[in-house]
C-alpha cells in the first residue's frame, strides 16, 4: 500500500535527493555534449519547418492561391486544431487542480507550458484573419464578410483566445516562483543565471503569507482559464460553423468543440509526458499512475464527445430543414472515410482502447491511443469546417495537399520548439509540486519558538 516514493520527505531530504533535483539541474547545469547536439539538431529542424511553412503561406500561397479554396480551408483547419489542443492542455491542468488529485503534481507544469504556444499565436493572428477573409471572398458563404467590424466574430475570437493564453501565462509564472527561488539560491552568485532568477523570483522566500497569496491567485487564475477556454472554444465553434451557413442556427458546436479540445489536450499530454520521460529519464515522476488516470479521463471525454456529436446530428435529422440537413448530411455522404476516422479516433479508440488496462497503463499503448485521438480530432476539425464553408466546390479542390501538410508540420514544430525553449529556463517538472505529493512545509509557533510542519495543500475551491 505504501511505496517508498510516497513517503513524505522533508525539505532537506528533497534537497539531497538526486532524482528530485534533476529538473533543477537541467536548467543550471550545461547539457552533455551528446545531448547538446541532439537539442541543437531538434531546434534547427523545428526552425526550418517553421520558416518553410511561413514561406509557403506568405510567399507562395498568398499571391498564387487566392482562388484555391482547399489551401485556405486546410490551413484554417490546421490553425484551429493547434489552438484547440494547446488550450485543452492547460485547461485540463486547471481541471485536475479543481479535482485535487495528487497524481496531477508531476504533470501540471508540463501542461501549463503549453500556454506559451500563445506567443506564436500573436504571429498567427494575421494568418487567421487572412484565412477567414479569403474563404468569404471566394463566395463559399452567402453571409457577407464582416471580419473588420469592431464587434464582429473575429474580434471576439481574438479577445477570447488572447484572454485564455494570457491567464495561462500568469498561472505558469506564479506557480514557477518557488522554483525560480531555488534556481536563484543554487546559481553561482554574480552569474547570469543568478541575476535572471533573482528578478524572476520576485523576492520569494517561502513565507506562509506568500504561500497563501500564491494559492489564492492560483485559484482565481484556474477559474479564469476555464471560463476563457470555454468562451474561446464557443466563439471558434460557432464562428467557423454556423456563421457560414445561411439559416442554420440549431447546433451545439460550442460544447462539442470544448470537449474535443479537452480530449485532444489529454492525448497530447500523454505524448509530451512520454517525450519528457525519455529526455530526462523521469520515471520516478511520470509513472504509470499518470497514464492510467489520463486514460480514464479520455474514456469520460470520449463518451461525452459521442453524446454531443450524436445530439448534433439528431438536431438536424429531426428538423429536416433542407438547408441544415444538406450541410449536416454532407459530412457523412461526401466524406464517408473521414467520418469513420473521426468516430474511431474521437470515440471508439479513446473509450474502448482505454478500457483495456494493458493499453491504458503502458506507455506504448497510451501513445498509440493518443495518436489515433489526435488524428480523429484533426479530421473532426476538417469535417466541421470545410463542408460548412464550401458546399459548392468539388471534393478534389478541398483535399489536403503537400503545401497544406507543410503548414500543419510548421505549426507542430512551433509546439515542439516551445517546449525546447521553455525547458531551458523553467524546470519542466515542478520541484516543489512533486516533492511531497500534495504537502508542503510551513512554520508554526510552538511555545517560544517555531517548528517546521508538513501541511497539506487545500483544494483550489477552498482558497
N, C-alpha and C positions, 0 to 999 in steps of 0.2 A: 504493500500500500504506500509506504513512504520510500521515496527514492532519494539517493544522495543529492541529486541536483535540486530537489525541492526543500532541502534543509535551509532554514533561514540563516543567512550569512550576515555577519557584522560588517560595517564599512571597512574595517581593517582587513578582514578576510577577503572582501571583494577587491581591495587594492592589491593584495598579494596573489590573487587568482589569475594565472597566466591566460586562461581561456577567456575569462570575463573581460580582460583588458585588451583583447585582440582588436575590437573596433577602434579603441583609442589609439593603439599603436599604429594602425593602418593610416591614421591621419598625421601623427607626429613623426613616425619613422619612415625614411625613404624606402620604397619597394625594392625588392631584389632585382638584379639585372634581368633575369628571365621574365619576371612579372612586369617590369617596366617596358620591355619590348612588346609584350602582349597588349599592355594598356595603350601604348602608342599606336600599334597597328589597328586595334579596335577603334580608337578615336579617329585615326586617319580615314579608315573605311567609312565610318559614320559621316564624317565631314564630306567625303567625296559624294556619298549618296545624297546628302542634303543639297550640295551645290549643283549636282546634276539634276535633281528634282526641281530646284529653282530655275535652272536654265530651261528645262522642258516647259515649265509653266509660262515664264515671262518672255523668254527669248524665242521660243518656238510656238507654244500654244496660243499665247495672247495675240500675235499678229496673224497666224495662219489657221487657227481653229475656231474662228468666230462663228462659223456656220456648222460646226460639228457638235451636235447635242451630246453624243456619247462622251466626248472629252470632258466637258464641263460637268455633266451629271456624275460620272465616276469620280472625278476629282472632289466634287462636293461630298459624295458618299465617304470617301477616304477621310476627309477632314472631319465629318460628323462622327465617324467611328472613333477616331483617336480622341476627340473631345469627350466623347461619352465614356470610354473605358478609363481614361485618366481621372475624370471626375468621379467615376464609380469607385475607383480605388480609395481615394481619401474620404469619400462619403462612407464607404464600408468601414474604414478605420474609425470614423465617428460613431457608427452604429455599434461596433464592438465595444467602444468606450461606454456607451449607454447600457449595453448588456452587461458590462462589468465582468467579462470573462477573463480569468487570469492567463489564458492561452494567447491573449492578444499582445502581451508586452513585447515579445521579440519582433512582432510584425508591424506595430504602429508606426515606427519610424520609416520602415520600408514603404508603407502605403502613403504616409504623409509626403514623402519626397516626390511622389507623382504630381503633387500640386505645382512643382516647379516647371512642369510642362507648360503652364500658363505663360511663362516668359516667352516661349516660342509663339504662343497664341497672339501676342502683340504684333508679331511679324506676319501671322497667318490671317489676321482680320481683313486686310486688303484682299486676300485670296477669297475669303468667304463673301465679301461684298461683290467681287468680280464674278464669281460663280453664279451668285443669285441674279446679278444683273444680266449676264449672258443668257441664262436659262429663260428668263422672262422675255428678253429681247428676241429670242428665237421663236416666239409665238407658241411656246409649249402650253401656256395657260391663257384663258380668256380674261383672267384677272390682270388689271393694269399693274405696272411696276411702280411700287410705292416705297422703294428702299430708301429714298432720300428724305422721306417725311420724318420730322423730328420724333413724332410719336408712333412711327411705323414699326413693323415687326422686327426689322433688323436692329433698330435702336434698342429694343427690349432684349434682343439676343445678346448684344454686346454688354448691356448692363448686367444681365443675369449671369452670363459666363464670367465676366470680369469680377463680379462680387464673390462668386464661388472660389475662384482661384486666389483672390486676394485674401479671403478668410483662411484658405488653406495655407498660404504663406505665413500668415500670422500664427496659426497653430503650430506649424513646423518650427518657427523661430522661438516661440515661447517655450515649447517643450524641449528645445535643444539647449536652453540656458544652463541647466546643471551640467550638461556635457561640455559646453563651452568653458565653464568654470574649471572643470577637470583638465581640459586641454591647456587652459591658461596656467594652472598651477604646475603642470608637468612639463611644459615647454621651457627651454633654456631661457633664463632672464635676458632680456635685450634682443632676443631673436625676432625674426619677422612673425613667426607663429605666436610668440608671446604677446607681441603688440597687437596682432589681429584679434586674438581671443580675449585680450584684455578689454577691447572695445565691444566685442560681441557679447561677452558675459554680462555686461551692464551691472557690474558690482555684485553679482550673485555670490553669496557665501553660505547658502543653505539655512538661513534663519527660518524659524517657524512661520513668521509673518510672510516671508517670501513664498514658502510652500503654499500657504493659504491663498495668497493672491494668485499664484500660478494655477491652482486647482479651480478657482472661481473663473479666471479668464479662460481656462480650457473648457469649462462647462458652457460659457457663453459662446465661444467660438464653435464648439461642436454643434450646438443648436443652429447657429448662423449658417454653418456649412451645409447642414442637412436641408434647411429651408431654401437656401440659394441654389443648391444642387437640384432639388425638385423643381424650383422655378425655372432654372435654365433648361432642364430636360423637357419641361412642359412647353416652353416657348419654342424650342427647337422642333419638338414633335408636331405641334400644330402649325408652325410657320411653314415647314417644308413638306407637309402633307395636305392639310386642309386648305391652306391659302391658295394653292394652285388649282384646286378642283372647284368648279363653279357649282353652287347649290349642294355642297356636301358639308354637312355640319354634324352628323351623327357618328361620332367616332370617339374612341377612348385611347388615342395615341399617347396622351400625356403619361398615364401610369404604365403603359406598355414600354415607352421609351425609358422611363425611370427604372423599371425592373430590369430591362435589358441592359442598361448601363451598369447596374449593380452586379448582374450576372457576369458581364464581361470584366468588370473590375475584380471580381473574385477569381476568375480564370487567369487573368493576367498576373494577379498576386502570386498564384502558385508558380508561374514561370519565373517571376522575379525572385521568389524565395529560393527556388532551385538553383538559379544562377548565382545567388549570393552564397548558398551552401558550398558550391564548387569553388567559388572565388576565394572565400576566406575560411573554408573548412569549418563552417559554423554549425556543426552537427549538434553541439550542446545547446544551441539557441533554437534553431529551426528543426524541431523534431517531428516525428510522425503525428504528434498531437495537433500541430498546426494544420497539417494536410488533412487529417481526419475531420477537424472542425470546419475547414473551408469546404470540404466535400459535402458535409451536412448542410452548410449554407447554400451551396449550389443546388442541392436537392429541393430545398424550400423555394428558392428563386425560380428554378425551372418549372415547378408546379404552378407558381403564381403567374409566370410568363405565359404558360399554356392557357390558363384561365382567361387572362386578358386578351390573348390572341384569338381564342375561340369566341369570346363575347364580342370582340370587334367584328369578326366575320358574321356572326349571327345578327348583329345590329343591321348590317346591310341586307342580309338574307331575308329577315322578317319584313323589312320595309319594302324591298324590291323596287325602290326608286331607280329608274333607268340610269340616271347619271351616276348614282352611288354604286349600284351593282356592277356597272361596266368597269369602273375603276377597281373596285374590290375584287371582282372575279378575275380581272386581268392578271392579277398576281399569280394565280394558280394556272390559268389556261395558257397564258403567254410564256410563263417561266416555270413549267412543271418540275424540272430538275432542281432549279434553285429553291423552289418551295419545299421540296423534300429535304434538301440540305439544311434549310433553315429550321424545319421542325426537328430533324435529327440532332442538329448541333445545339439548339436552344432548349430542347425539351427531352428527347429520348436519351441522349448521351449523359447530360448532367444529372438526370434523375435516376435512370436505371443503371447507368455506369457507376455512379457513386453509391448505389445501394449494395454493390458488391464490395465487401470490406477489403479484399485483396487489392482491388484497384484504388480504393479511396485512401488506403493507408500506405501506399508505396509511391515513391517519387515518380517512377516511370509511368505508372498507371494514372496518377493525378495529372502529370504533364500531358499525357495523351488525351485525357478528357478535356483539359483546358484548351488545347489546340483546336479540338473539334468545336468547343463552345465559341471560341473567338471567330472561327470560320463561319459558324452559324449566325453569329451576331453581325458580322460584316455583310453576309448575304441578306439578313433582315433589313439592315440599313439600305441596301440596294433596292430590295423589293418594296420597301416603304417609301422610297423617294422617286425612283426612275419611272415606274408605271404611272404615278400620280402626275408628274410634271410633263411627261412626254408620251401620251397615249396614242398619238397620231404618227409617230415615227416608226420606221421598220426596225425590227429587232436587231438586225445586223448593225444598225447605226448606234445602238445603245450598249453593245458588248464592251467589256474592258479590253484595252489594247496595251501594247508594250509601254507606251508613254505613261498611261494612267497607272500601270503597275509600278513603274519607276517612281511616280509621285507617292504612291502608297508606301513604298520602301523608304523614300525620303522622310516621310512622317514617322515611320517606325524608327529610323535612325535618330531622329530628334529625341525620341523617348529613351533610347539606349544611351545616347550621349548625355542626356540629362542626369542619369544615374552615375555615369562615369565621372562627370564633373562634380556632382554633389558629394560622392564618396571621398573626394579628395579633401574636402573641407568640413564635412559633417560626419560624425560617426554613424555609419549606415544602420547600426543597431544601437538602441539607446542603452547606455551603460547603467544609468540609474533606474531605468524602467525594468530591465530584465534581472537586475541584481538580486532582488528579494521577492520576485513573483508577487507583486502587489503590496509589498511592505516597504517602509522607509524608516530611517532613523529620525528621532526627534528628541529634544531635550525637555525634561520635565523637572520641576522643583522637587527636591527631596530633602526636607529639613532645611539646613543652612546651605546646602549645595544643590547640585543638579546631577541627574543621572541620564544616560542615553538609553532610550527605549525604542522598540520596534513598533511602529504604528501601521495599521492597515489603511491604505488609501480608500476614502469613501467613494461610493458610486457617484458618477458625474451629476446625477439629478439631486444629490444631497448638498451640492456646493452652491 
